[in-house]
Amino acid sequence: MRIFNTLLLFLFFLSASAEAESINHMIDHAFKKHPSLHAIEQRLSAMDARIAKSRNWSNPELTLNMNDIRFDHPTNRGLEPMQYQAVNYKQRFPWFGKTDAREVFTRAQKSVIENSYAMSKVKLAEEIRKTAYTILEIGERIKIVKQYEALTRQNIALYDAYTATDKMSHSDSMAAELLLSRLHIRAERYKSVYTSQEAKLAYLVQQKHVKVSDRFRIFKPKSLGYYLNRLDKNPAYRKTLSQSGVANANRDLKALDVNPDPFVQVGYFNRQEYEDYASVSVGFQLPIFGSEKLETEAARKEALAAKSASLDFRYALESEIRTAYAKMQEAYRIYGIIQNDSLPKLQHMFELNEASIESGEDLFTYTNLLIQKLDLDEERTVAKAQYLRSVATLNALIGHIK
């Protein structure tokens, strides 16, 4: 029975560890399973059909008609030469490079969707990283609170030991119990946030019961120039360039519409009592009202507007990178101050008061030091998580997924 229980315990830990995945692995899984990406993939596939259609001519027209139907003899078709049955075929020819222009326009539209697809992937990867870092942050906060709960319980036990001889010790004990109660409240809040973030991550990854295996640590930040030099790879910015390309292609297409497409119509006329004959007609629309020129001018202005919008987006993107980088630096510096300055000084204060704490002379000071250390540990965790989330934002702003 003991062997069986051991085996079950081993299988439990094995399954739990198997659920833990790296963030990069989660991103790969989300790219394969997330329905929002599948929707854009279908739109891209539809654009391939539209590109093929853009090279097609317009559908021909087929007309059947009967001429000179006599009301007194509607079935008699041989009374006079004007009575005929005819079939006409009409085809319009897209000259002046319009077929190529339509294909360029459609391919430019597909480029917009491709960049939208890239945007969705980058945004999904960013959200997965930020959510995973939040889960790691809250998990570490829960661990910190549990550690301080244990220390506070020990502190209460020490207070109780001195209650009989020191009236102030009872007050100190109540303060420690109040701290323990506040820690319980904080732990419950963290557990609630942890559960909600796990549910969010499960949706993003499209997988139930996801556990993050990455270590919760920070690294030296890259330079601001590294990010600014790569802002052209931002898919949202590239989308604005594609939209400008669509506007330019539409302008060129409208410019070609000034030249009307010619058409040819051929017909065969059948007469019952007279000889059959054929006809050929050639024609085109007359652009005499200037509508095509007005459309061309409007398309030209839209192209200029799209170019300006793209340039404006680039400036805004540079500003966003600088802002995100400043937040990252702030978090990195705060982490360094707490790790290298505040916590060592607080530890030195513990060492200075160690003798009086052990003798029960200064337990109130010990409680205050615990509260300060708890706050610093949590601030360090917040700074670490903020740093990692800022890095995730910066990577997304330059189009990086991993």
N, C-alpha and C positions, 0 to 999 in steps of 0.2 A: 504493500500500500504506500509506503514511504517512497519507493522508487517511482510509482505511478504519479504521486503528487509532485515529485521533483521533475518528472518529465513534462507534466502539465505546466509547471512554472517556467521551465525552459522554453516550451513552445510559446507561452504567453510573451515572454521577453523577446523571443525571436520575431514574433509577428509585430510587436510594438516597434522594434527597431527597423523592421522591413517597411513600415509605414512612413518612417522618417525619410524625407527626400531633400535634396539640395534645391536651392531656389532656381538654379539653371535648369534642373530636371523638371521642376514644376512649370517653368515657362515653356519648355519644349512640349510638355503634355498639353498645356493650355492651347498652344498653337494648333495642335492636332484636333482638339475636341471642342473648342469654344464655338458656339453657334454664330456669334457675331462675325467671326472671321469667315465662317462657311458662307454666310450671306453675301459678303463682298466677293468671295471667290466665284460665286454663281453670277454676280454682276460682271465680273471680268470675263467669264466664259461667254456671257451674252454679247459683250463688246466684240468678240472675235467674229460672231455672226454679223454684227452690224458693219464691221470693216469689210467683210466679203460683200455685203449688200451695197456698200457705198460705190463699188465699181460697176454695179449693174445699171443698165439703161432703164429709163422709165418704161412701164408696161405699154405695149402697143394697144391701139384702139381698133376694134372690129365692129363695123356697122352693117346691118342688113336693112334694106328698105325697098318698098314698093311704091312706084310713082303712078299718078293719074288713075286712081281707082274710081270708076264710074258708078254713080249711085244707081243708075237704071240697069246696068249690067256689071255688077261687081266681080263676077267670076270670069268675064270675057276680057282677056288680056291682049287681044289682037286687033282692037278697033282702030288704033292710031299709033304712029311711031313713038309718041311720048310715053307710052306705057312700057315700063320695064321693071325688072327685078334686079337689084344690084347688091354686091358685097364690096365693102371698102375696108382697106387696111391702112392704118396711119401709125407712123413711128417717128418719135422725136429723137434727134441726135445731139448728145451733149458735147459740143465742140469747145474749142478755146481752152482746153486743159481743165474743164470742170470736174471730170471724173477723178483725176489725180488730186485736185483740190478737196473734193469731198472725202477722199481717203485720208488725206493729211488731217482734215478736221476731225474725222472720227477717231483716228489714232491719237490725236491730242486729247480727246475726251477720255479715251481709255487710259492715257497717262495720268489723268486726274484721279481716276478710280484706283490705279496702281499705287499712287501716293497716299490715297485714303486708306488703302489696305496696309501700307507700311506704317501709317500713323496709328492705326488700330493696334497693330502688333507692338509698336513701341509703347503706346499708352497701356496696353494690357500688361506688358512686362514691367512697366513702372509701377502699376498698381499692385502687382504680385509682390514686387520687392518691398514696397512701402508697407504693405499689410504684413508681410513676413517679418520685417524689422519691428513693427509694432507688437507682433506676437512675442518676439524674442524680448523686447523691452518689458512688456507686461509680465512675462514669465520670470524675468530677473527681478522685477519689483516684488512679485509674490514671494520669491525665495528670500529676498531681503527682509520683508515683513515677517516671514516665518522665523527667521533667525532672531529678529528683535523681539518677537513674541516669546521665544524660549529664554532670551536674556532677561526680559522683563519679569517672567515668572520666577527666575532665579533671584532677581532683585527683590520681588515681593516676599519670597521666602526669607531673605536676609532681613528685610524690614520687620517681618513678624517675629523673628528671633530677638529683636531688640525692643519690641513694643512694650514688654513688661517693665523695662527699666528706663525707657526714654519716651516721654510724652510726645515729642516731636516726631519720633519714629512712626507713630500711628498715622500722623498726617502725611508723612513721606510715603507710607505704605498705600494710603488712599490715592496719592498722586500717581504712584506706579500702577495701581489698578485702573485708574482712569486712562493712563497711557495704553495699557493692554486693551482696554475697550476700544480706544481709538484705532489701535492696530487691527483689531478684528473688523471694524467697519471698513477700514482701508483695504483689507484683504478681500472682503466681499465685493467691493466695488471693482477691484482689479480682476477678480474671477469673472464678473459679469462682462467686463470689457474684453477679456481674453476669449470668452465663449463667442461673443459677437464677431470678433476679428477672425476666429477660426471658421465661422460660418461664411464670412465674406471671402476668405481665402479659398474655401471649398468651392464656392461659385466661380471665382476667377479661374481656378485650376480645372474646374469641372471634374472634381474627384472628392469623394467623401473621406473624412477623417485624415486630413493631411497634417503631417508633422514636419516641422522645419529642422533640418539637420545641420544647417550652417552655424558656425561659431559666431557669437555676438561680440565682435571686436572691430576696432577701427584701424585705419592705416594712414600713412602720411598722404595729405591731399596733393593732387596734381596742380599745376600752375593755372592761373586764369587764362593765359595764352593758349594752353592746350585746348580748352573748351571753345574759346573765341575762334581759333583757327579751323574748327570743325563745325561751325554753326551752319555752313552750307549743306551739311548732310541731314539737317533737320527735315523730317518728312512733311511737316506742315508748311515749312518754307518752300520746299520743292513742289508742294501742291499748288502754292500760289504762282510759282513759275509755270506749272502746267496749265493753270487757269489762264495765265497770260498767253501761253501758247495756243490755247483754244480760241481766245479772243483774236489773236493775230490770224489764225487759220480762218476764222469766220469773216474777218475783214477781207482777206484775199478772195474768199468764196463769193462774198457780196460784190466785190469789184468785178469779178467775172460775169456776174449776172447782168451787167450793163450790156453785154453782148448776148442777144437772144439766141436760143437754140433753134435751128431750122428743123422743119419736119417735112416728111414726104408722105403723100397719100396716094395710093393706087386703088383703082376700082375696076370691077368687071360688071358690065351691064348686059343683062339678057332680055331679048325681046322675042315674043312668041311668033309674030308674023314678019319680022324684019331682022336684019343682020345684028348680031351682037357686037359690042364694042368695048374698049377699055379707056380708062382715063388716068392721068398722072397729074398730081398737084404738088407744088413745092411752096412752102411759106414759112413765116416766122412772126413772132409778136413784134409789135411796134412800140418801143420804149419812149413814147412821145411825151408822157406826163412827168418824167423825171423821178419816178418812185425808186427805181434802182439806184440812182445816184444818191438819193436821200438815205436809203438803207446802207449804202457804202460809207457815207459820212458818219452815220450813227455807229456803224461797226468800227470805224477808225477811232472814234472817241472812246468807245468801250475798250478798245485795245490799249489806248493810252491810260485809261483809268485802271485797268488790270495791272499794267506795268507799275503805276504809282502805288497801287495797293501792295504789290509784291515788295517794292522797295521799303514801304512803311513797315511791313511785317518783319523785314530783315532788321531794321533799326529796333523795333520792339523786342525781337528775339535776342538781340545783343544786350539790351537792357535787362531782359529776364534772366539771362545767363549771369550777368554781373550781380543781380539781386540774389539769385540762388547761391552764387559763390560766396557772397558776403555772409549769408546765413550759415553756410557750411564752415567758413572760417570762424565765425562766432562760436558755433558748437564745438569746434576743435579746440579753440583757445579755452573755453570754459572747462572742457574735459581735462585739459592739461593743468589748469589752475587747481582744480579739485584734486586730481590725481597726484600732482607733484608738490603742491603747497598746502592746501587746506587739510587733507586727510593726514599727512605726516605731522602737521602741527597738532591736530586733534589727538593723534596717537600719543604724542609727547605729553599732552595734558593728562591722558589716562595714566601714563607712567608716573607723572609727578604726583598724582592723587591716589596711586595704587595702594600705598601703605594705609592711608586714612580710610580708604574704601573697604579694605579687608578687615580693619578693626571696627567698622561700623560707625566711624565718627563723621563721615561725610558722604552718606549714601544719597542724599538729595543732589549733591553735585554730580554723582555718578549717573543719576537719572537724567539730569540735564545734558550731560555729555553724550549719553545714549541717543537722546532726541536729536542733538546736533549731528551726530554721526549718521543716524538714519536719514536725516534730510540731505546730507552731503552724498550719501550713497545713492539716494534716489535722484538727486540732481545730476550726478555723474552718469547714471543710467539714461536719464532723459537726454543729456548732451550727446551721449554715444548714439542713441537712436535718431536724434535730430540730425546728427552728422551723416549717418548712413542714408536717411531719407533724402537729405539734400544732395548727396552724391547720386542717388537714384534719379532725382529730378534733373540734375546736370547731365547725366548720361542720356536721359530721354530727350533733352533739349538738343543734343548733337546726334540723335538717331541711333544711339547704341542700345542694343538689346541685352547683351551679356558683357 
